[in-house]
Amino acid sequence: MAEAPYVSKRLVTIFGGSGFIGRYVVRALARRGWRVRVAVRRPDLAGFLQPLGDVGQIHAVQANLRYPASIASALIGADAAINLAGIQRQQGRQNFEAVHVFGAREVARAAAAQGVGILVHGSGIGADADSSSPYIASKGRGEAVAREAFPNAIILRPSVVFGPEDDFLNRFALLARYMPVLPLFGGGDAKMQPAYVGDIGEAAAQAIDGRAKPGETYELGGPEAMTLREIAAFVCRETDRRRALLPVPFGIARLMAGGTELASALSLGLFPKALTTTRDQVELLRRDNLVSAAATAEGRTLQGLGVIAQGMEAIAPAYLYRFRKTGQYASSGAT
């Protein structure tokens, strides 16, 4: 889409706008001419977002989802709001209940109280309030409380998301650089529809611009379904690495994940992030992470929001090349 010729008076507040998905949402809305207020715990660390728009178009403010007053302050004068705040691991007061449930409810309440016209809530395919996994259950409860406080909230549920800053393909590539074997939790048979982060950003912007139906839930997946094994094999091909793919049963996978969680906690975060897997991440692999047939039939997808989904083969090679032994240059053979 062409760059906006000017900055309009429309203001959107984005909670979690400095995160992996958030930065692409910020860019997409800035291109449409929105003024973007990024609400984050550390505004001093969000300065990298400003070049994504014109001078003064993007600015960061302090907000913490555990403190409703800061949420209300961040929403003053906003025409629209997006909540993308989320965590993969619990640490101290930053736990699933505080961020995914309490925070979601307070953002929705504040948005409703201040007359914000549109609220978009970021969740994920597989969110289930009845799940035995604390992470997955918190995502499901977050959707419920957001809708309770703001009935017309638009919920976006992406499948696994990839892009230059991801913790998905980059992790596989990093492990393939140093390890002779790549473990496939649950056997590697779980299917998912990897979605490009730029497409998720465009989808959120389309929702804010009125393309989405109020009160609906959209499931955002890429153009093809792939198993975890196929994704790992793709990464190995793109990085020119010959690596064995080892199926790991769920029981053993949970023990391994618990061990890495403990190692990370005892080392105060010094344990390598690439080797750290949570038990909740293992649980996510117990079922496929695919766009449902109902969402497809009803147009509650990327395509329904006017976004042409881009696949991994079109995007990932442009950032995975740095993991090859010869970088961007052609390799003489896999190692």
TORKOL-4160 file (C-alpha; in steps of 0.2 Angstrom, whole numbers, padded with zeros to 4 digits, m for minus):
335
<pt num="1" X="0000" Y="0000" Z="0000"/>
<pt num="2" X="0006" Y="0017" Z="m0004"/>
<pt num="3" X="0013" Y="0028" Z="0009"/>
<pt num="4" X="0000" Y="0040" Z="0017"/>
<pt num="5" X="0002" Y="0058" Z="0010"/>
<pt num="6" X="m0002" Y="0065" Z="0027"/>
<pt num="7" X="m0005" Y="0061" Z="0045"/>
<pt num="8" X="m0023" Y="0061" Z="0050"/>
<pt num="9" X="m0031" Y="0066" Z="0066"/>
<pt num="10" X="m0036" Y="0048" Z="0069"/>
<pt num="11" X="m0027" Y="0041" Z="0085"/>
<pt num="12" X="m0024" Y="0022" Z="0089"/>
<pt num="13" X="m0017" Y="0016" Z="0105"/>
<pt num="14" X="m0007" Y="0000" Z="0104"/>
<pt num="15" X="m0003" Y="m0010" Z="0119"/>
<pt num="16" X="0012" Y="m0021" Z="0117"/>
<pt num="17" X="0016" Y="m0011" Z="0101"/>
<pt num="18" X="0035" Y="m0014" Z="0103"/>
<pt num="19" X="0034" Y="m0033" Z="0102"/>
<pt num="20" X="0037" Y="m0044" Z="0088"/>
<pt num="21" X="0020" Y="m0043" Z="0080"/>
<pt num="22" X="0017" Y="m0025" Z="0087"/>
<pt num="23" X="0030" Y="m0017" Z="0077"/>
<pt num="24" X="0022" Y="m0023" Z="0061"/>
<pt num="25" X="0005" Y="m0017" Z="0066"/>
<pt num="26" X="0013" Y="0000" Z="0070"/>
<pt num="27" X="0020" Y="0001" Z="0053"/>
<pt num="28" X="0005" Y="m0004" Z="0044"/>
<pt num="29" X="m0006" Y="0009" Z="0053"/>
<pt num="30" X="0007" Y="0023" Z="0051"/>
<pt num="31" X="0007" Y="0019" Z="0032"/>
<pt num="32" X="m0012" Y="0022" Z="0033"/>
<pt num="33" X="m0010" Y="0039" Z="0041"/>
<pt num="34" X="m0015" Y="0035" Z="0058"/>
<pt num="35" X="m0007" Y="0043" Z="0073"/>
<pt num="36" X="0000" Y="0029" Z="0084"/>
<pt num="37" X="0002" Y="0029" Z="0102"/>
<pt num="38" X="0012" Y="0014" Z="0108"/>
<pt num="39" X="0008" Y="0010" Z="0126"/>
<pt num="40" X="0023" Y="0000" Z="0134"/>
<pt num="41" X="0031" Y="m0003" Z="0151"/>
<pt num="42" X="0047" Y="0004" Z="0145"/>
<pt num="43" X="0045" Y="0019" Z="0133"/>
<pt num="44" X="0063" Y="0022" Z="0132"/>
<pt num="45" X="0066" Y="0006" Z="0124"/>
<pt num="46" X="0053" Y="0009" Z="0110"/>
<pt num="47" X="0062" Y="0023" Z="0101"/>
<pt num="48" X="0066" Y="0011" Z="0086"/>
<pt num="49" X="0048" Y="0012" Z="0081"/>
<pt num="50" X="0048" Y="0031" Z="0077"/>
<pt num="51" X="0057" Y="0029" Z="0060"/>
<pt num="52" X="0042" Y="0018" Z="0054"/>
<pt num="53" X="0031" Y="0034" Z="0052"/>
<pt num="54" X="0033" Y="0053" Z="0049"/>
<pt num="55" X="0040" Y="0065" Z="0062"/>
<pt num="56" X="0029" Y="0065" Z="0077"/>
<pt num="57" X="0017" Y="0052" Z="0070"/>
<pt num="58" X="0022" Y="0038" Z="0082"/>
<pt num="59" X="0026" Y="0041" Z="0100"/>
<pt num="60" X="0027" Y="0029" Z="0115"/>
<pt num="61" X="0019" Y="0031" Z="0132"/>
<pt num="62" X="0021" Y="0022" Z="0149"/>
<pt num="63" X="0008" Y="0009" Z="0153"/>
<pt num="64" X="0007" Y="m0007" Z="0163"/>
<pt num="65" X="m0007" Y="m0019" Z="0162"/>
<pt num="66" X="m0007" Y="m0022" Z="0180"/>
<pt num="67" X="m0011" Y="m0004" Z="0184"/>
<pt num="68" X="m0028" Y="0001" Z="0177"/>
<pt num="69" X="m0025" Y="0020" Z="0179"/>
<pt num="70" X="m0010" Y="0019" Z="0167"/>
<pt num="71" X="m0021" Y="0010" Z="0154"/>
<pt num="72" X="m0035" Y="0023" Z="0155"/>
<pt num="73" X="m0022" Y="0037" Z="0153"/>
<pt num="74" X="m0015" Y="0028" Z="0137"/>
<pt num="75" X="m0032" Y="0028" Z="0130"/>
<pt num="76" X="m0036" Y="0046" Z="0132"/>
<pt num="77" X="m0043" Y="0053" Z="0115"/>
<pt num="78" X="m0040" Y="0037" Z="0106"/>
<pt num="79" X="m0052" Y="0032" Z="0092"/>
<pt num="80" X="m0046" Y="0014" Z="0092"/>
<pt num="81" X="m0036" Y="0002" Z="0102"/>
<pt num="82" X="m0026" Y="m0014" Z="0100"/>
<pt num="83" X="m0021" Y="m0025" Z="0114"/>
<pt num="84" X="m0006" Y="m0036" Z="0108"/>
<pt num="85" X="0002" Y="m0038" Z="0125"/>
<pt num="86" X="0007" Y="m0056" Z="0129"/>
<pt num="87" X="0021" Y="m0066" Z="0137"/>
<pt num="88" X="0027" Y="m0084" Z="0133"/>
<pt num="89" X="0035" Y="m0087" Z="0150"/>
<pt num="90" X="0030" Y="m0082" Z="0168"/>
<pt num="91" X="0042" Y="m0072" Z="0178"/>
<pt num="92" X="0037" Y="m0064" Z="0194"/>
<pt num="93" X="0022" Y="m0052" Z="0193"/>
<pt num="94" X="0023" Y="m0054" Z="0174"/>
<pt num="95" X="0012" Y="m0070" Z="0174"/>
<pt num="96" X="m0002" Y="m0076" Z="0162"/>
<pt num="97" X="m0016" Y="m0071" Z="0174"/>
<pt num="98" X="m0010" Y="m0053" Z="0175"/>
<pt num="99" X="m0006" Y="m0050" Z="0157"/>
<pt num="100" X="m0018" Y="m0061" Z="0147"/>
<pt num="101" X="m0033" Y="m0060" Z="0158"/>
<pt num="102" X="m0033" Y="m0045" Z="0170"/>
<pt num="103" X="m0024" Y="m0034" Z="0157"/>
<pt num="104" X="m0036" Y="m0039" Z="0143"/>
<pt num="105" X="m0051" Y="m0035" Z="0154"/>
<pt num="106" X="m0044" Y="m0018" Z="0160"/>
<pt num="107" X="m0040" Y="m0013" Z="0142"/>
<pt num="108" X="m0057" Y="m0018" Z="0136"/>
<pt num="109" X="m0066" Y="m0009" Z="0151"/>
<pt num="110" X="m0056" Y="0007" Z="0149"/>
<pt num="111" X="m0059" Y="0007" Z="0130"/>
<pt num="112" X="m0078" Y="0005" Z="0133"/>
<pt num="113" X="m0078" Y="0018" Z="0147"/>
<pt num="114" X="m0069" Y="0031" Z="0136"/>
<pt num="115" X="m0079" Y="0028" Z="0120"/>
<pt num="116" X="m0066" Y="0020" Z="0110"/>
<pt num="117" X="m0074" Y="0015" Z="0093"/>
<pt num="118" X="m0064" Y="m0001" Z="0089"/>
<pt num="119" X="m0055" Y="m0013" Z="0100"/>
<pt num="120" X="m0044" Y="m0027" Z="0092"/>
<pt num="121" X="m0038" Y="m0040" Z="0104"/>
<pt num="122" X="m0024" Y="m0051" Z="0099"/>
<pt num="123" X="m0025" Y="m0070" Z="0104"/>
<pt num="124" X="m0020" Y="m0086" Z="0095"/>
<pt num="125" X="m0027" Y="m0101" Z="0087"/>
<pt num="126" X="m0030" Y="m0114" Z="0100"/>
<pt num="127" X="m0035" Y="m0102" Z="0114"/>
<pt num="128" X="m0046" Y="m0112" Z="0126"/>
<pt num="129" X="m0052" Y="m0107" Z="0143"/>
<pt num="130" X="m0054" Y="m0125" Z="0148"/>
<pt num="131" X="m0037" Y="m0131" Z="0143"/>
<pt num="132" X="m0025" Y="m0139" Z="0157"/>
<pt num="133" X="m0011" Y="m0128" Z="0150"/>
<pt num="134" X="m0010" Y="m0112" Z="0160"/>
<pt num="135" X="m0004" Y="m0102" Z="0145"/>
<pt num="136" X="m0018" Y="m0108" Z="0133"/>
<pt num="137" X="m0031" Y="m0106" Z="0146"/>
<pt num="138" X="m0026" Y="m0089" Z="0150"/>
<pt num="139" X="m0028" Y="m0084" Z="0132"/>
<pt num="140" X="m0045" Y="m0091" Z="0131"/>
<pt num="141" X="m0051" Y="m0082" Z="0147"/>
<pt num="142" X="m0043" Y="m0066" Z="0140"/>
<pt num="143" X="m0054" Y="m0067" Z="0125"/>
<pt num="144" X="m0069" Y="m0070" Z="0136"/>
<pt num="145" X="m0066" Y="m0055" Z="0148"/>
<pt num="146" X="m0062" Y="m0044" Z="0133"/>
<pt num="147" X="m0078" Y="m0048" Z="0125"/>
<pt num="148" X="m0088" Y="m0046" Z="0141"/>
<pt num="149" X="m0082" Y="m0029" Z="0144"/>
<pt num="150" X="m0082" Y="m0024" Z="0125"/>
<pt num="151" X="m0095" Y="m0035" Z="0116"/>
<pt num="152" X="m0089" Y="m0028" Z="0099"/>
<pt num="153" X="m0071" Y="m0032" Z="0101"/>
<pt num="154" X="m0063" Y="m0040" Z="0086"/>
<pt num="155" X="m0052" Y="m0055" Z="0091"/>
<pt num="156" X="m0037" Y="m0060" Z="0080"/>
<pt num="157" X="m0031" Y="m0078" Z="0082"/>
<pt num="158" X="m0015" Y="m0080" Z="0072"/>
<pt num="159" X="m0007" Y="m0097" Z="0069"/>
<pt num="160" X="0012" Y="m0098" Z="0073"/>
<pt num="161" X="0020" Y="m0082" Z="0066"/>
<pt num="162" X="0036" Y="m0081" Z="0057"/>
<pt num="163" X="0047" Y="m0066" Z="0052"/>
<pt num="164" X="0065" Y="m0059" Z="0053"/>
<pt num="165" X="0063" Y="m0057" Z="0072"/>
<pt num="166" X="0054" Y="m0073" Z="0076"/>
<pt num="167" X="0058" Y="m0085" Z="0089"/>
<pt num="168" X="0052" Y="m0100" Z="0078"/>
<pt num="169" X="0062" Y="m0102" Z="0062"/>
<pt num="170" X="0077" Y="m0093" Z="0069"/>
<pt num="171" X="0077" Y="m0105" Z="0084"/>
<pt num="172" X="0077" Y="m0120" Z="0073"/>
<pt num="173" X="0091" Y="m0112" Z="0062"/>
<pt num="174" X="0101" Y="m0108" Z="0078"/>
<pt num="175" X="0100" Y="m0126" Z="0084"/>
<pt num="176" X="0104" Y="m0133" Z="0067"/>
<pt num="177" X="0120" Y="m0123" Z="0067"/>
<pt num="178" X="0127" Y="m0131" Z="0083"/>
<pt num="179" X="0117" Y="m0147" Z="0086"/>
<pt num="180" X="0119" Y="m0163" Z="0076"/>
<pt num="181" X="0101" Y="m0168" Z="0080"/>
<pt num="182" X="0085" Y="m0158" Z="0081"/>
<pt num="183" X="0072" Y="m0164" Z="0093"/>
<pt num="184" X="0054" Y="m0165" Z="0087"/>
<pt num="185" X="0042" Y="m0164" Z="0102"/>
<pt num="186" X="0027" Y="m0175" Z="0100"/>
<pt num="187" X="0035" Y="m0184" Z="0085"/>
<pt num="188" X="0034" Y="m0168" Z="0074"/>
<pt num="189" X="0017" Y="m0173" Z="0067"/>
<pt num="190" X="0007" Y="m0157" Z="0073"/>
<pt num="191" X="0001" Y="m0147" Z="0059"/>
<pt num="192" X="0001" Y="m0128" Z="0058"/>
<pt num="193" X="m0001" Y="m0114" Z="0046"/>
<pt num="194" X="0014" Y="m0102" Z="0048"/>
<pt num="195" X="0008" Y="m0084" Z="0045"/>
<pt num="196" X="0020" Y="m0070" Z="0040"/>
<pt num="197" X="0021" Y="m0057" Z="0053"/>
<pt num="198" X="0019" Y="m0043" Z="0040"/>
<pt num="199" X="0002" Y="m0051" Z="0035"/>
<pt num="200" X="m0004" Y="m0051" Z="0053"/>
<pt num="201" X="0001" Y="m0032" Z="0054"/>
<pt num="202" X="m0009" Y="m0029" Z="0038"/>
<pt num="203" X="m0024" Y="m0039" Z="0045"/>
<pt num="204" X="m0024" Y="m0029" Z="0061"/>
<pt num="205" X="m0024" Y="m0012" Z="0051"/>
<pt num="206" X="m0038" Y="m0018" Z="0040"/>
<pt num="207" X="m0048" Y="m0022" Z="0056"/>
<pt num="208" X="m0045" Y="m0005" Z="0063"/>
<pt num="209" X="m0050" Y="0003" Z="0046"/>
<pt num="210" X="m0067" Y="m0006" Z="0047"/>
<pt num="211" X="m0064" Y="m0021" Z="0036"/>
<pt num="212" X="m0068" Y="m0033" Z="0050"/>
<pt num="213" X="m0085" Y="m0037" Z="0057"/>
<pt num="214" X="m0088" Y="m0030" Z="0075"/>
<pt num="215" X="m0088" Y="m0044" Z="0088"/>
<pt num="216" X="m0081" Y="m0058" Z="0076"/>
<pt num="217" X="m0066" Y="m0069" Z="0079"/>
<pt num="218" X="m0053" Y="m0070" Z="0064"/>
<pt num="219" X="m0041" Y="m0085" Z="0062"/>
<pt num="220" X="m0026" Y="m0080" Z="0053"/>
<pt num="221" X="m0015" Y="m0093" Z="0045"/>
<pt num="222" X="m0003" Y="m0094" Z="0030"/>
<pt num="223" X="m0006" Y="m0102" Z="0013"/>
<pt num="224" X="m0001" Y="m0119" Z="0018"/>
<pt num="225" X="m0002" Y="m0132" Z="0032"/>
<pt num="226" X="0014" Y="m0140" Z="0037"/>
<pt num="227" X="0019" Y="m0152" Z="0050"/>
<pt num="228" X="0033" Y="m0147" Z="0063"/>
<pt num="229" X="0044" Y="m0160" Z="0054"/>
<pt num="230" X="0042" Y="m0152" Z="0037"/>
<pt num="231" X="0046" Y="m0135" Z="0045"/>
<pt num="232" X="0062" Y="m0141" Z="0053"/>
<pt num="233" X="0067" Y="m0149" Z="0036"/>
<pt num="234" X="0063" Y="m0133" Z="0027"/>
<pt num="235" X="0075" Y="m0123" Z="0039"/>
<pt num="236" X="0089" Y="m0136" Z="0037"/>
<pt num="237" X="0087" Y="m0135" Z="0018"/>
<pt num="238" X="0088" Y="m0116" Z="0018"/>
<pt num="239" X="0103" Y="m0115" Z="0030"/>
<pt num="240" X="0112" Y="m0129" Z="0021"/>
<pt num="241" X="0113" Y="m0141" Z="0036"/>
<pt num="242" X="0111" Y="m0160" Z="0036"/>
<pt num="243" X="0103" Y="m0164" Z="0053"/>
<pt num="244" X="0094" Y="m0179" Z="0060"/>
<pt num="245" X="0076" Y="m0175" Z="0065"/>
<pt num="246" X="0073" Y="m0185" Z="0081"/>
<pt num="247" X="0055" Y="m0188" Z="0087"/>
<pt num="248" X="0052" Y="m0185" Z="0105"/>
<pt num="249" X="0037" Y="m0192" Z="0114"/>
<pt num="250" X="0026" Y="m0180" Z="0124"/>
<pt num="251" X="0030" Y="m0187" Z="0141"/>
<pt num="252" X="0049" Y="m0185" Z="0138"/>
<pt num="253" X="0046" Y="m0168" Z="0130"/>
<pt num="254" X="0037" Y="m0162" Z="0145"/>
<pt num="255" X="0052" Y="m0168" Z="0156"/>
<pt num="256" X="0064" Y="m0159" Z="0145"/>
<pt num="257" X="0054" Y="m0143" Z="0145"/>
<pt num="258" X="0053" Y="m0143" Z="0163"/>
<pt num="259" X="0071" Y="m0146" Z="0165"/>
<pt num="260" X="0075" Y="m0131" Z="0154"/>
<pt num="261" X="0063" Y="m0120" Z="0163"/>
<pt num="262" X="0071" Y="m0124" Z="0179"/>
<pt num="263" X="0088" Y="m0121" Z="0172"/>
<pt num="264" X="0083" Y="m0104" Z="0166"/>
<pt num="265" X="0075" Y="m0100" Z="0183"/>
<pt num="266" X="0091" Y="m0105" Z="0193"/>
<pt num="267" X="0103" Y="m0097" Z="0181"/>
<pt num="268" X="0093" Y="m0080" Z="0182"/>
<pt num="269" X="0090" Y="m0081" Z="0164"/>
<pt num="270" X="0107" Y="m0085" Z="0159"/>
<pt num="271" X="0103" Y="m0102" Z="0152"/>
<pt num="272" X="0103" Y="m0101" Z="0133"/>
<pt num="273" X="0086" Y="m0095" Z="0127"/>
<pt num="274" X="0087" Y="m0106" Z="0111"/>
<pt num="275" X="0088" Y="m0121" Z="0122"/>
<pt num="276" X="0073" Y="m0116" Z="0134"/>
<pt num="277" X="0056" Y="m0123" Z="0130"/>
<pt num="278" X="0041" Y="m0122" Z="0141"/>
<pt num="279" X="0029" Y="m0136" Z="0145"/>
<pt num="280" X="0015" Y="m0125" Z="0138"/>
<pt num="281" X="0024" Y="m0124" Z="0122"/>
<pt num="282" X="0024" Y="m0143" Z="0122"/>
<pt num="283" X="0006" Y="m0143" Z="0126"/>
<pt num="284" X="0002" Y="m0133" Z="0110"/>
<pt num="285" X="0009" Y="m0147" Z="0100"/>
<pt num="286" X="m0004" Y="m0159" Z="0106"/>
<pt num="287" X="m0016" Y="m0153" Z="0093"/>
<pt num="288" X="m0015" Y="m0145" Z="0076"/>
<pt num="289" X="m0014" Y="m0126" Z="0074"/>
<pt num="290" X="m0025" Y="m0123" Z="0059"/>
<pt num="291" X="m0038" Y="m0111" Z="0053"/>
<pt num="292" X="m0055" Y="m0120" Z="0056"/>
<pt num="293" X="m0066" Y="m0124" Z="0041"/>
<pt num="294" X="m0080" Y="m0113" Z="0049"/>
<pt num="295" X="m0068" Y="m0098" Z="0049"/>
<pt num="296" X="m0063" Y="m0101" Z="0031"/>
<pt num="297" X="m0081" Y="m0104" Z="0025"/>
<pt num="298" X="m0087" Y="m0088" Z="0034"/>
<pt num="299" X="m0072" Y="m0077" Z="0028"/>
<pt num="300" X="m0065" Y="m0075" Z="0045"/>
<pt num="301" X="m0047" Y="m0076" Z="0038"/>
<pt num="302" X="m0033" Y="m0066" Z="0031"/>
<pt num="303" X="m0041" Y="m0067" Z="0014"/>
<pt num="304" X="m0057" Y="m0061" Z="0022"/>
<pt num="305" X="m0048" Y="m0046" Z="0028"/>
<pt num="306" X="m0041" Y="m0042" Z="0011"/>
<pt num="307" X="m0024" Y="m0049" Z="0014"/>
<pt num="308" X="m0015" Y="m0061" Z="0002"/>
<pt num="309" X="m0006" Y="m0073" Z="0013"/>
<pt num="310" X="0013" Y="m0075" Z="0010"/>
<pt num="311" X="0021" Y="m0092" Z="0013"/>
<pt num="312" X="0038" Y="m0096" Z="0021"/>
<pt num="313" X="0047" Y="m0100" Z="0005"/>
<pt num="314" X="0043" Y="m0082" Z="m0001"/>
<pt num="315" X="0049" Y="m0074" Z="0015"/>
<pt num="316" X="0060" Y="m0084" Z="0026"/>
<pt num="317" X="0076" Y="m0087" Z="0015"/>
<pt num="318" X="0079" Y="m0068" Z="0015"/>
<pt num="319" X="0083" Y="m0069" Z="0034"/>
<pt num="320" X="0088" Y="m0087" Z="0036"/>
<pt num="321" X="0103" Y="m0086" Z="0025"/>
<pt num="322" X="0113" Y="m0078" Z="0039"/>
<pt num="323" X="0114" Y="m0096" Z="0047"/>
<pt num="324" X="0122" Y="m0104" Z="0032"/>
<pt num="325" X="0141" Y="m0107" Z="0034"/>
<pt num="326" X="0144" Y="m0096" Z="0019"/>
<pt num="327" X="0131" Y="m0083" Z="0023"/>
<pt num="328" X="0122" Y="m0076" Z="0007"/>
<pt num="329" X="0134" Y="m0085" Z="m0004"/>
<pt num="330" X="0130" Y="m0101" Z="m0013"/>
<pt num="331" X="0136" Y="m0116" Z="m0003"/>
<pt num="332" X="0145" Y="m0131" Z="m0010"/>
<pt num="333" X="0136" Y="m0143" Z="0000"/>
<pt num="334" X="0126" Y="m0146" Z="0017"/>
<pt num="335" X="0137" Y="m0147" Z="0032"/>
